[in-house]
Amino acid sequence: MGFFNHFRIWVLTICLVFQSGYGFYLPGSYPHNHRVGDPLSVKVNSLTSIETEMPFSYYSLPFCKPQGGVKDSAENLGELLMGDRIESSPYLFKMYRNESEIFLCKSDPLSADNFKILTKRIDEVYQVNLILDNLPAIRYTSKEDYVLRWTGYPVGVNIQDVYYIFNHLKFKVLVHKYEETNVAGVMGTGDAAEVIPNVAKRDSGPPGYMVVGFEVVPCSVMINADSVNKLKPYDKFPNKLKCDPNTVSMPIKQGQPIVFTYEVEFEESDIKWPSRWDAYLKMEGAKVHWFSILNSLMVITFLAGIVLVIFLRTVRRDLTRYEELDKEAQAQMNEELSGWKLVVGDVFRAPNNASLLCIMVGDGVQILGMAVVTILFAALGFMSPASRGTLITGMLFIYMILGIAAGYVAVRLWRTIGCGDSKGWASVSWKAACFFPGIAFLILTTLNFLLWGSHSTGAIPFSLFVILLLLWFCISVPLTLIGGYFGAKAPHIEYPVRTNQIPREIPAQKYPSWLLVLGAGTLPFGTLFIELFFIMSSIWMGRVYYVFGFLFIVMILLVVVCAEVSLVLTYMHLCVEDWKWWWKSFFASGSVAIYIFLYSINYLVFDLKSLSGPVSATLYLGYSLFMVVAIMLATGTVGFLSSFWFVHYLFSSVKLD
């Protein structure tokens, strides 16, 4: 870890050079120094529910609005794509000043439409998500001696067909004294103090406080709407309000207004700035992650044993015997040969739909590269959950930049299959630039129309659609064409053996080879399925996924398993004189996508039982299909490239006239 710490320090230092005078901080690492009495403003994010998976704007319900009007917070591309809409709210605090019985506002009498939408959101278990100093509001509930943590709080509750709203919020803000003098100290890398300029020098006077925790207790308190007629926002409510989270007493009725109030309490905490996200990221099931890795290692060891047997026993023995014979004996032996040595004149025969294979392999390299780089950066802490949307934004930009790799691999493979002919390289690289983005565009546009129809904030705005198309057309496409140009100029891979003019007949097989190919996907799936549960839970259950270190290890193991599975299967096909290995090697490892899609259907049926409505189920299956296509291209590429190397190595060892 020492190397990584120094690497991060130097990245930080370089950035500080450009940000002269003002500190630059890693995502989520900026400590705000608030003096006593300084204003603190709470922000609101989209309303979310694990029952519909469709986010809606906070102000789509009759909640209080800030006096100066609703203002959008600065958003990045990733936030918009995830459906986050962070806006200002009327909740205002003063640092370290406890306040109680604060009147917020009285809503207009509930119209029939407002009453209908409010009761619908309560039935669909929608959660209100508040944010203070970049920390989401956390709620604690106890159940059978267990303390459960939730982000956000429910809009209301339905008890015996009577709807109650949580109209009084009890906030607790945990603060820690601002003691640190520089960024390095705050980040726990004190050895870099001399290279990072002092940021706190700009603020003279007594030290303030940092926000290190934000808790909320929602209450339903009966308040007579007529008793607040003379009150202005932020006035003290005349009567004592008792906040008991275990009882509800504010029913909502059509034609009647709702009164909203809140209270806030500040508490000094021992939690330090770098640990303030620990409450959200409590490590649950670490043993399960290690079990997942051990499970993968066992599969890898088993497959590595088979690969070793193929290389040492079969291939080496056959080659040694073959090379020891004189030419006459070799000619005689050729007549008696069986297995892979018989297909020597056909093994490099161009496959059907060669250009499609090249395009899929090129796109697979691009997706795999994006996944490895993104997960590595996330594991090193550069894409923390504190910085919303950076993971999606980072993935998008890394994918576009890696267009150069997609073009290069697709065109170089195209030239290799065509024995050095570079004709049509521009067409191949253009198709590589359009293939996966085209599938993604088709799926996401269809889902977007569903979200638009539901008025969800998860719908991508039209302006963002235009931005995404411009980014693809102005960055990704040119880079893919540049990669294709370099691929056309690079020397093609020479085949070690000549291909016969007349293709050899493939003998009848005992069982269909595609059955073997489909079955092969179970092994890579076995290395992945435990981690898959955590990833699915983070996407669909609203949990924060942050164990990127484990995910990176699992991904490396998955790549190794895919390579080994494809290699073993290719050898088995060659041994039964089946020389059509190109597509089979791709789908041998790529077929893991089928099992992932089946698993996602299983997850929908058994884990997302509460998911309501055909629109929500269609959204879920649409996003799952998009994920599965990406996984198929990435894993298929690993399998194909390892098989190509193996076949090239195997036949370059054979001495032929």
SULKACOR-V881221 format. One record per residue. N is the residue number from 1. RES is the residue in one small letter. OMEGA is omega as a letter, one per 30 degrees, with the letter a starting at -180 (none if undefined). Layout:
N;RES;OMEGA + N;RES;OMEGA
This chain:
1;m;a + 2;g;l + 3;f;a + 4;f;l + 5;n;l + 6;h;l + 7;f;a + 8;r;a + 9;i;a + 10;w;l + 11;v;a + 12;l;a + 13;t;a + 14;i;l + 15;c;l + 16;l;l + 17;v;a + 18;f;a + 19;q;a + 20;s;l + 21;g;a + 22;y;a + 23;g;l + 24;f;a + 25;y;l + 26;l;a + 27;p;l + 28;g;a + 29;s;a + 30;y;a + 31;p;l + 32;h;l + 33;n;a + 34;h;l + 35;r;l + 36;v;a + 37;g;l + 38;d;l + 39;p;l + 40;l;a + 41;s;l + 42;v;l + 43;k;l + 44;v;l + 45;n;a + 46;s;l + 47;l;a + 48;t;l + 49;s;l + 50;i;l + 51;e;a + 52;t;a + 53;e;l + 54;m;l + 55;p;l + 56;f;l + 57;s;l + 58;y;a + 59;y;l + 60;s;l + 61;l;a + 62;p;l + 63;f;l + 64;c;l + 65;k;l + 66;p;a + 67;q;a + 68;g;a + 69;g;a + 70;v;l + 71;k;l + 72;d;l + 73;s;l + 74;a;a + 75;e;l + 76;n;a + 77;l;a + 78;g;l + 79;e;a + 80;l;a + 81;l;l + 82;m;l + 83;g;l + 84;d;l + 85;r;a + 86;i;a + 87;e;l + 88;s;l + 89;s;a + 90;p;a + 91;y;a + 92;l;l + 93;f;l + 94;k;a + 95;m;l + 96;y;l + 97;r;l + 98;n;l + 99;e;l + 100;s;l + 101;e;l + 102;i;l + 103;f;a + 104;l;l + 105;c;l + 106;k;a + 107;s;l + 108;d;l + 109;p;a + 110;l;l + 111;s;a + 112;a;a + 113;d;a + 114;n;l + 115;f;a + 116;k;a + 117;i;l + 118;l;l + 119;t;l + 120;k;a + 121;r;l + 122;i;l + 123;d;a + 124;e;l + 125;v;l + 126;y;a + 127;q;l + 128;v;a + 129;n;l + 130;l;a + 131;i;l + 132;l;l + 133;d;l + 134;n;l + 135;l;l + 136;p;l + 137;a;a + 138;i;a + 139;r;l + 140;y;l + 141;t;l + 142;s;l + 143;k;l + 144;e;l + 145;d;l + 146;y;l + 147;v;a + 148;l;l + 149;r;l + 150;w;l + 151;t;a + 152;g;l + 153;y;a + 154;p;l + 155;v;a + 156;g;a + 157;v;l + 158;n;l + 159;i;l + 160;q;l + 161;d;l + 162;v;a + 163;y;l + 164;y;l + 165;i;l + 166;f;a + 167;n;l + 168;h;a + 169;l;l + 170;k;a + 171;f;l + 172;k;a + 173;v;l + 174;l;a + 175;v;l + 176;h;a + 177;k;l + 178;y;a + 179;e;a + 180;e;a + 181;t;l + 182;n;a + 183;v;a + 184;a;l + 185;g;a + 186;v;a + 187;m;l + 188;g;l + 189;t;a + 190;g;a + 191;d;a + 192;a;a + 193;a;a + 194;e;a + 195;v;a + 196;i;a + 197;p;a + 198;n;a + 199;v;a + 200;a;a + 201;k;a + 202;r;a + 203;d;l + 204;s;l + 205;g;a + 206;p;l + 207;p;l + 208;g;a + 209;y;l + 210;m;l + 211;v;a + 212;v;l + 213;g;a + 214;f;a + 215;e;l + 216;v;l + 217;v;l + 218;p;l + 219;c;l + 220;s;a + 221;v;l + 222;m;l + 223;i;l + 224;n;a + 225;a;a + 226;d;a + 227;s;a + 228;v;a + 229;n;a + 230;k;a + 231;l;l + 232;k;l + 233;p;l + 234;y;l + 235;d;l + 236;k;l + 237;f;a + 238;p;a + 239;n;l + 240;k;l + 241;l;a + 242;k;a + 243;c;l + 244;d;a + 245;p;a + 246;n;l + 247;t;l + 248;v;a + 249;s;a + 250;m;l + 251;p;l + 252;i;a + 253;k;l + 254;q;l + 255;g;l + 256;q;l + 257;p;l + 258;i;l + 259;v;l + 260;f;l + 261;t;l + 262;y;l + 263;e;a + 264;v;l + 265;e;l + 266;f;a + 267;e;l + 268;e;a + 269;s;l + 270;d;a + 271;i;l + 272;k;a + 273;w;a + 274;p;a + 275;s;a + 276;r;l + 277;w;a + 278;d;a + 279;a;a + 280;y;a + 281;l;l + 282;k;a + 283;m;l + 284;e;l + 285;g;l + 286;a;l + 287;k;a + 288;v;l + 289;h;l + 290;w;l + 291;f;l + 292;s;a + 293;i;l + 294;l;l + 295;n;l + 296;s;a + 297;l;l + 298;m;l + 299;v;a + 300;i;a + 301;t;l + 302;f;a + 303;l;l + 304;a;l + 305;g;l + 306;i;a + 307;v;a + 308;l;l + 309;v;l + 310;i;a + 311;f;a + 312;l;a + 313;r;a + 314;t;a + 315;v;a + 316;r;a + 317;r;a + 318;d;a + 319;l;a + 320;t;l + 321;r;a + 322;y;a + 323;e;a + 324;e;a + 325;l;l + 326;d;a + 327;k;a + 328;e;l + 329;a;l + 330;q;l + 331;a;l + 332;q;a + 333;m;a + 334;n;l + 335;e;a + 336;e;a + 337;l;l + 338;s;l + 339;g;a + 340;w;a + 341;k;a + 342;l;a + 343;v;a + 344;v;a + 345;g;a + 346;d;a + 347;v;l + 348;f;l + 349;r;a + 350;a;a + 351;p;l + 352;n;l + 353;n;a + 354;a;a + 355;s;l + 356;l;l + 357;l;l + 358;c;a + 359;i;a + 360;m;l + 361;v;l + 362;g;l + 363;d;l + 364;g;l + 365;v;a + 366;q;a + 367;i;a + 368;l;l + 369;g;l + 370;m;a + 371;a;a + 372;v;a + 373;v;a + 374;t;a + 375;i;l + 376;l;l + 377;f;l + 378;a;l + 379;a;l + 380;l;l + 381;g;a + 382;f;l + 383;m;a + 384;s;l + 385;p;l + 386;a;a + 387;s;a + 388;r;l + 389;g;a + 390;t;a + 391;l;a + 392;i;l + 393;t;l + 394;g;l + 395;m;a + 396;l;a + 397;f;l + 398;i;l + 399;y;a + 400;m;a + 401;i;a + 402;l;l + 403;g;a + 404;i;l + 405;a;l + 406;a;l + 407;g;a + 408;y;a + 409;v;a + 410;a;a + 411;v;a + 412;r;l + 413;l;l + 414;w;l + 415;r;l + 416;t;l + 417;i;l + 418;g;l + 419;c;l + 420;g;a + 421;d;a + 422;s;a + 423;k;l + 424;g;a + 425;w;a + 426;a;l + 427;s;a + 428;v;a + 429;s;l + 430;w;l + 431;k;l + 432;a;l + 433;a;a + 434;c;a + 435;f;a + 436;f;l + 437;p;l + 438;g;l + 439;i;a + 440;a;a + 441;f;a + 442;l;a + 443;i;a + 444;l;l + 445;t;l + 446;t;a + 447;l;a + 448;n;l + 449;f;l + 450;l;a + 451;l;l + 452;w;l + 453;g;l + 454;s;a + 455;h;a + 456;s;l + 457;t;l + 458;g;l + 459;a;l + 460;i;l + 461;p;a + 462;f;a + 463;s;l + 464;l;l + 465;f;a + 466;v;l + 467;i;a + 468;l;l + 469;l;l + 470;l;l + 471;l;l + 472;w;a + 473;f;a + 474;c;a + 475;i;a + 476;s;a + 477;v;l + 478;p;a + 479;l;l + 480;t;l + 481;l;l + 482;i;l + 483;g;l + 484;g;l + 485;y;l + 486;f;l + 487;g;l + 488;a;a + 489;k;a + 490;a;l + 491;p;l + 492;h;a + 493;i;a + 494;e;l + 495;y;a + 496;p;a + 497;v;l + 498;r;l + 499;t;l + 500;n;l + 501;q;a + 502;i;a + 503;p;a + 504;r;l + 505;e;l + 506;i;a + 507;p;a + 508;a;a + 509;q;l + 510;k;a + 511;y;a + 512;p;a + 513;s;a + 514;w;l + 515;l;l + 516;l;a + 517;v;a + 518;l;l + 519;g;a + 520;a;a + 521;g;a + 522;t;a + 523;l;l + 524;p;l + 525;f;l + 526;g;l + 527;t;a + 528;l;a + 529;f;a + 530;i;l + 531;e;a + 532;l;l + 533;f;a + 534;f;a + 535;i;l + 536;m;l + 537;s;a + 538;s;a + 539;i;a + 540;w;a + 541;m;l + 542;g;l + 543;r;a + 544;v;l + 545;y;a + 546;y;a + 547;v;a + 548;f;l + 549;g;l + 550;f;a + 551;l;l + 552;f;l + 553;i;a + 554;v;a + 555;m;l + 556;i;l + 557;l;l + 558;l;l + 559;v;a + 560;v;a + 561;v;l + 562;c;a + 563;a;a + 564;e;a + 565;v;a + 566;s;a + 567;l;l + 568;v;a + 569;l;l + 570;t;l + 571;y;l + 572;m;l + 573;h;a + 574;l;a + 575;c;l + 576;v;l + 577;e;l + 578;d;a + 579;w;l + 580;k;a + 581;w;a + 582;w;a + 583;w;a + 584;k;l + 585;s;l + 586;f;a + 587;f;l + 588;a;l + 589;s;a + 590;g;a + 591;s;l + 592;v;a + 593;a;l + 594;i;a + 595;y;l + 596;i;l + 597;f;l + 598;l;l + 599;y;a + 600;s;l + 601;i;l + 602;n;l + 603;y;l + 604;l;a + 605;v;a + 606;f;a + 607;d;l + 608;l;a + 609;k;a + 610;s;a + 611;l;a + 612;s;l + 613;g;a + 614;p;a + 615;v;a + 616;s;l + 617;a;l + 618;t;l + 619;l;a + 620;y;a + 621;l;l + 622;g;l + 623;y;l + 624;s;l + 625;l;l + 626;f;l + 627;m;a + 628;v;l + 629;v;l + 630;a;a + 631;i;l + 632;m;a + 633;l;a + 634;a;a + 635;t;l + 636;g;l + 637;t;l + 638;v;a + 639;g;a + 640;f;a + 641;l;l + 642;s;l + 643;s;l + 644;f;l + 645;w;a + 646;f;a + 647;v;l + 648;h;a + 649;y;a + 650;l;a + 651;f;l + 652;s;l + 653;s;a + 654;v;l + 655;k;l + 656;l;l + 657;d;none
